[in-house]
Amino acid sequence: MKRLFVIFNPAARGEKSRRLLRFLESKAGNAVTLAPTRHPGDASALAAQAAKDGYDMIVAAGGDGTINEVVNGMGCSGIPLGILPLGTINVFALDLGIPLELEAAWSLLETGTARAIDLGCAEFAGKERFFVQLAGVGFDAHAVRAASWELKKRIGFLSYIWAGVVVLLKPRTDVEVRPLDGQPPATGSIVLIGNGRLYGGKLALFPHAKLDDGKLDVCVFERWSGWHITRYVWGILRGKHVGLSDVKYIQTDRFECRTTRPAPFELDGEDAGEAPVTFSVLPRALRVVTPIVDGGNSHA
C-alpha cells in the first residue's frame, strides 16, 4: 500500500476549504498522513521532511503557489508528486490533464502514472528556487506583486487584470534576455517563461513548449503601453502572437535576465525576488502523477 503525505493549508477560508478539510479527514489513516501548514514556508519544510522519511508520494493540495512550495521542499528526491488542484487558476494541473474535481483528482492519485517532467530553476542573489510551470520578469511580476491575496480570493483572475492596469501607470522597465547557448539576445518590457504550454488558465502562450523537452520557452514582448498589450492579448487569444514582429520567441536551456531598473520576477504566479536572475532547466527531474491515456502513455 502506498504511503501518501498530503500537505494542505487548513487556515484558508471559505466553503471550498471546509469541504477539503472534511474530505481529507475522511481519507486519513495508516496510509495517508495529513500535514497542515501553519506559516509561510511550512509546505517546503514539510515536503523536505516527507522526502527524508521515504513516503511513496507527496501530495500538494492547493494552487500553483502551493505546488511550487512543495516542489522546492522535495527538490530532486525522485518521489512522485501528487496534486489536488484547489487554486484560483490551476495552470499546472490543466497542462497535465489533472482533473479539477476533488474526488476525481484523488482517484488519480491511486490510478495514475508518474511522468518525468522538466524542472525549471531560477538562480538569484546567491539563492536557487525551482518552478514547475511558468515564470515572468518585469510586467507580470509587478502585477503578481500588486494583486493581494484578499483580492485574488474575491475576484480571481480579474485581480491580475486590475493589477496590470496599475502596473501600466508605473515607469517602463526593460528586460534583457541573454541566452547562454549562443542565440542572440532580445530586449522587451514583458518577459514570460514557460516550462509548459499554458499561462493564466487555458491560454497557450508557449505553443511549442513541452514539459519534457529539456528547454524553457521564452516570450519577449517588446512594447509597454495599453495599446500594445491589447494587441498582444488579442494575438494570444487567436494563437497568433508568436508571429507578431515585436514578439520574440526563444527556446533555450539557460539564459540571464537583467533589467534597466529594479524589477521583480515571479515563479508559478508567486513573487520570488528581484532581477538579475538566471533561468535554467533540469531535464526530467520531477515525477508527477498524471492520467494514463493512449494505451498507457501519460497525458502530454
C-alpha positions as CSV (number, residue, x, y, z in Angstrom):
1,M,0.0,0.0,0.0
2,K,1.4,3.4,-1.0
3,R,2.1,5.9,1.8
4,L,0.8,9.4,1.0
5,F,1.9,12.6,2.7
6,V,-0.7,15.3,2.0
7,I,0.3,19.0,2.5
8,F,-2.6,21.5,2.8
9,N,-3.5,24.9,4.3
10,P,-6.2,24.5,7.0
11,A,-6.4,28.2,7.5
12,A,-7.7,29.0,4.1
13,R,-11.2,30.5,4.3
14,G,-14.5,29.7,2.5
15,E,-16.7,26.6,1.9
16,K,-14.2,25.2,-0.6
17,S,-11.6,24.9,2.2
18,R,-14.0,23.5,4.7
19,R,-15.1,20.8,2.1
20,L,-11.4,20.0,1.5
21,L,-10.8,19.5,5.2
22,R,-13.8,17.2,5.6
23,F,-12.7,15.2,2.5
24,L,-9.1,14.8,3.7
25,E,-10.1,13.8,7.2
26,S,-12.2,11.0,5.6
27,K,-9.1,9.7,3.8
28,A,-6.7,9.9,6.7
29,G,-5.3,6.7,8.1
30,N,-2.3,4.4,8.2
31,A,-1.6,5.0,4.5
32,V,-2.5,8.7,4.4
33,T,-0.7,11.3,6.6
34,L,-2.2,14.8,6.7
35,A,0.2,17.7,7.1
36,P,-1.4,21.1,7.7
37,T,0.7,24.2,7.1
38,R,0.7,27.0,9.7
39,H,3.1,29.6,8.5
40,P,4.6,30.7,5.1
41,G,7.3,28.3,4.1
42,D,5.9,25.4,6.0
43,A,4.9,23.5,2.8
44,S,8.6,23.4,1.8
45,A,9.8,22.2,5.2
46,L,7.1,19.5,5.4
47,A,7.9,18.3,1.9
48,A,11.6,18.1,2.7
49,Q,10.9,16.0,5.8
50,A,8.5,13.7,4.0
51,A,11.1,13.1,1.3
52,K,13.6,12.2,4.1
53,D,11.1,9.9,5.7
54,G,10.6,7.9,2.5
55,Y,7.0,8.5,1.7
56,D,5.8,6.9,-1.6
57,M,4.1,10.1,-2.7
58,I,3.9,13.7,-1.6
59,V,0.6,15.4,-2.4
60,A,0.2,19.2,-2.8
61,A,-3.4,20.2,-2.0
62,G,-3.7,23.7,-3.3
63,G,-2.9,26.0,-6.2
64,D,0.2,26.6,-8.2
65,G,1.8,28.5,-5.4
66,T,1.4,25.6,-3.0
67,I,2.8,23.2,-5.6
68,N,5.8,25.5,-6.0
69,E,6.5,25.5,-2.3
70,V,6.1,21.7,-2.1
71,V,8.4,21.1,-5.1
72,N,11.0,23.4,-3.6
73,G,11.0,21.2,-0.5
74,M,11.1,17.9,-2.4
75,G,13.8,19.0,-4.7
76,C,15.1,16.2,-7.0
77,S,14.3,13.4,-4.5
78,G,12.6,11.3,-7.2
79,I,9.5,10.8,-5.0
80,P,6.3,11.3,-7.1
81,L,4.3,14.5,-6.7
82,G,0.5,14.2,-6.5
83,I,-1.8,17.1,-7.0
84,L,-5.2,18.1,-5.6
85,P,-5.8,21.3,-7.6
86,L,-7.6,23.8,-5.4
87,G,-6.2,27.2,-6.6
88,T,-7.7,30.1,-8.4
89,I,-6.5,29.0,-11.9
90,N,-4.5,25.7,-11.5
91,V,-2.4,26.2,-14.6
92,F,-0.1,23.2,-14.0
93,A,-2.9,20.8,-13.4
94,L,-4.6,22.0,-16.6
95,D,-1.5,21.4,-18.6
96,L,-1.1,17.9,-17.3
97,G,-4.7,17.0,-17.7
98,I,-5.3,16.5,-14.0
99,P,-9.0,16.8,-13.1
100,L,-10.1,19.8,-11.1
101,E,-12.9,17.9,-9.2
102,L,-11.7,16.7,-5.8
103,E,-12.9,13.1,-6.0
104,A,-11.6,12.6,-9.5
105,A,-8.2,14.1,-8.5
106,W,-7.9,11.8,-5.6
107,S,-8.8,8.8,-7.7
108,L,-6.0,9.8,-10.0
109,L,-3.5,9.5,-7.1
110,E,-4.5,5.9,-6.9
111,T,-4.7,5.0,-10.6
112,G,-2.3,7.5,-12.4
113,T,1.2,7.0,-13.5
114,A,4.3,9.0,-12.5
115,R,5.5,11.0,-15.5
116,A,9.0,12.5,-15.5
117,I,9.0,16.2,-16.5
118,D,11.5,19.0,-16.6
119,L,12.0,21.3,-13.6
120,G,12.7,25.0,-14.0
121,C,15.3,26.7,-11.9
122,A,16.0,30.3,-11.0
123,E,19.3,31.5,-9.6
124,F,19.4,34.9,-8.0
125,A,21.2,36.8,-5.2
126,G,23.1,33.6,-4.3
127,K,19.9,31.6,-4.0
128,E,18.2,28.9,-6.1
129,R,14.5,28.2,-6.5
130,F,12.6,25.8,-8.6
131,F,9.4,26.3,-10.7
132,V,7.2,23.8,-12.4
133,Q,5.1,25.7,-15.0
134,L,6.0,29.4,-15.6
135,A,7.9,32.4,-14.6
136,G,8.0,36.1,-15.5
137,V,10.2,39.1,-15.2
138,G,9.0,42.7,-15.2
139,F,5.4,43.5,-16.1
140,D,3.6,40.3,-15.0
141,A,5.8,40.0,-11.9
142,H,4.8,43.6,-10.9
143,A,1.2,42.6,-11.4
144,V,1.7,39.5,-9.2
145,R,3.2,41.7,-6.5
146,A,0.3,44.2,-6.8
147,A,-2.5,41.5,-6.6
148,S,-3.2,40.9,-3.0
149,W,-4.3,37.5,-1.6
150,E,-7.6,39.1,-0.5
151,L,-8.3,40.5,-4.0
152,K,-7.4,37.1,-5.6
153,K,-9.9,35.4,-3.4
154,R,-12.7,37.9,-4.2
155,I,-12.4,38.3,-7.9
156,G,-10.0,35.5,-9.0
157,F,-8.1,36.1,-12.3
158,L,-9.6,39.5,-12.6
159,S,-7.3,40.6,-9.8
160,Y,-4.3,40.2,-12.2
161,I,-6.0,42.4,-14.8
162,W,-6.7,45.1,-12.3
163,A,-3.0,44.8,-11.1
164,G,-1.9,45.0,-14.7
165,V,-3.7,48.3,-15.2
166,V,-1.9,49.6,-12.0
167,V,1.5,48.5,-13.4
168,L,0.9,50.3,-16.7
169,L,1.0,53.6,-14.7
170,K,4.5,52.8,-13.5
171,P,7.7,53.7,-15.3
172,R,8.7,51.3,-18.1
173,T,11.1,48.5,-17.2
174,D,13.2,46.9,-20.0
175,V,14.4,43.4,-19.6
176,E,17.3,42.0,-21.5
177,V,17.1,38.2,-22.2
178,R,20.5,36.8,-22.9
179,P,20.6,33.1,-23.9
180,L,23.8,31.3,-22.8
181,D,23.8,28.9,-25.8
182,G,24.9,31.4,-28.4
183,Q,21.5,32.6,-29.6
184,P,21.1,36.4,-30.0
185,P,19.8,38.4,-27.0
186,A,16.4,40.1,-27.0
187,T,15.0,43.0,-25.0
188,G,11.4,43.7,-24.1
189,S,9.1,45.1,-21.5
190,I,7.3,41.9,-20.8
191,V,9.2,38.6,-20.5
192,L,7.3,35.4,-19.8
193,I,8.9,32.0,-19.4
194,G,7.2,28.6,-19.9
195,N,8.1,25.1,-18.9
196,G,4.6,24.0,-20.1
197,R,2.3,25.5,-22.8
198,L,-0.2,27.3,-20.7
199,Y,-0.3,30.7,-18.9
200,G,-3.1,32.3,-16.9
201,G,-5.5,29.3,-17.4
202,K,-6.0,27.8,-20.8
203,L,-4.0,30.3,-22.8
204,A,-1.4,28.6,-25.0
205,L,1.1,31.3,-24.5
206,F,4.0,28.9,-25.3
207,P,2.7,26.9,-28.2
208,H,5.9,25.0,-28.9
209,A,6.6,24.1,-25.3
210,K,6.8,20.5,-23.9
211,L,7.1,19.7,-20.2
212,D,9.8,17.1,-21.0
213,D,11.9,18.6,-23.9
214,G,14.8,19.9,-21.8
215,K,14.0,23.5,-22.8
216,L,12.4,26.6,-21.5
217,D,10.3,28.7,-23.9
218,V,10.6,32.5,-23.6
219,C,8.2,35.1,-25.0
220,V,9.7,38.6,-25.1
221,F,7.1,41.3,-25.8
222,E,9.0,44.5,-26.8
223,R,6.4,47.2,-26.1
224,W,4.8,48.7,-23.0
225,S,1.5,50.5,-23.4
226,G,-2.1,49.8,-23.1
227,W,-2.5,49.7,-26.9
228,H,0.4,47.2,-27.4
229,I,-0.7,45.0,-24.6
230,T,-4.2,44.9,-26.1
231,R,-2.6,43.7,-29.4
232,Y,-0.6,41.1,-27.6
233,V,-3.6,39.7,-25.7
234,W,-5.7,39.6,-28.9
235,G,-2.8,37.8,-30.6
236,I,-2.6,35.3,-27.8
237,L,-6.3,34.7,-27.8
238,R,-6.1,34.0,-31.6
239,G,-2.9,31.9,-31.3
240,K,-1.1,34.4,-33.5
241,H,1.2,36.3,-31.0
242,V,4.3,34.4,-31.9
243,G,4.1,35.8,-35.5
244,L,4.0,39.5,-34.4
245,S,7.0,41.5,-35.4
246,D,7.6,42.9,-31.9
247,V,7.4,39.5,-30.2
248,K,10.5,37.3,-29.9
249,Y,10.1,33.6,-29.1
250,I,13.2,31.8,-27.8
251,Q,13.8,28.1,-26.8
252,T,16.9,27.5,-24.7
253,D,18.1,25.6,-21.6
254,R,19.8,28.5,-19.8
255,F,19.6,32.3,-20.0
256,E,20.0,35.5,-18.0
257,C,17.6,38.3,-17.4
258,R,18.8,41.8,-16.5
259,T,16.7,44.9,-16.1
260,T,17.2,48.7,-16.6
261,R,15.7,49.5,-13.2
262,P,14.9,47.3,-10.1
263,A,12.2,44.8,-11.1
264,P,10.7,41.7,-9.6
265,F,10.3,38.2,-11.1
266,E,7.7,35.6,-10.3
267,L,7.7,31.8,-10.2
268,D,4.5,29.9,-10.7
269,G,2.5,33.0,-10.0
270,E,4.3,33.9,-6.7
271,D,6.5,36.9,-6.1
272,A,10.0,35.3,-5.9
273,G,12.7,38.1,-5.8
274,E,14.4,40.7,-7.8
275,A,16.4,40.6,-11.1
276,P,19.0,39.9,-12.2
277,V,18.2,36.3,-12.4
278,T,19.4,33.3,-14.4
279,F,16.9,30.6,-15.5
280,S,17.8,27.0,-16.4
281,V,16.1,23.6,-16.7
282,L,16.8,20.3,-15.1
283,P,15.7,17.7,-17.6
284,R,13.1,15.2,-16.3
285,A,14.0,15.9,-12.7
286,L,10.4,15.9,-11.3
287,R,8.0,13.0,-11.3
288,V,4.3,13.9,-11.3
289,V,1.2,11.6,-11.1
290,T,-0.8,12.2,-14.3
291,P,-3.6,10.4,-16.1
292,I,-2.8,7.4,-18.3
293,V,-4.0,7.9,-21.8
294,D,-3.3,6.5,-25.3
295,G,-2.8,2.9,-24.2
296,G,-0.5,3.7,-21.2
297,N,1.2,6.9,-22.0
298,S,0.6,9.8,-19.6
299,H,-1.1,13.0,-20.8
300,A,1.2,15.2,-22.8
